[in-house]
C-alpha cells in the first residue's frame, strides 16, 4: 500500500531538516566549548569568534555568517607558545564536493591554493595573544578558513580548517525547513480528519 503523497513529502523534508541540523554542528576545527567557540590545531588552540559590525553590531558568530559584508575574525590565543610564532590566515572558496566535511588532507590535495584564495595574511607573533583579521566579503557562497602556525622549536606546521557559509539564502536555513515540515504536518492532520467517517451513535 502506497503512502499518501503528503506523508512521503513530510518524511523527506523532516529527514532533510534533521540532516541540516547535523551539518550545522560539523564545525571542522571549530568546536563549542560551552563557554564560546574554540579553534583547535594540534596542541594549539584559541578562542574564536567572528563579528559583522556594520550589520550585526556586537553579535558573535562561530562560523556561518548571515550577511555579505565586512567581517572581523578574532582569535584569542590560549597557549603562550602560540604567541611566539607567526600565524597564517587564509580564506578559500570551497570548491570541493565535500562541503562542510572538507579537511586539511583535502586542501593539500588541491595543490596550489592561489587560484582558490580570496584572502591571505601572515601575522607576526602577537605578544598580547590576540589576532584580529578584517575581510570584506563581496559575494555569498561556501568558503573555507585555514589557520596555520609552526611549532615553536620543531620543523612542524599545524593547520585548522573551518568550512563556513556567507549570506546563506533563507530557504536553506534549518528554521525555514522546520517551518515547512510543521505546515505540512498540520495540513496532513486536517486532511486525515476529513477522511475519517463521522461518528455515529448506536442509540
Order of alpha helices (4+ residues) and beta strands (2+ residues): alpha-beta-beta-beta-alpha-beta-beta-beta-alpha-beta-beta-beta-beta-alpha
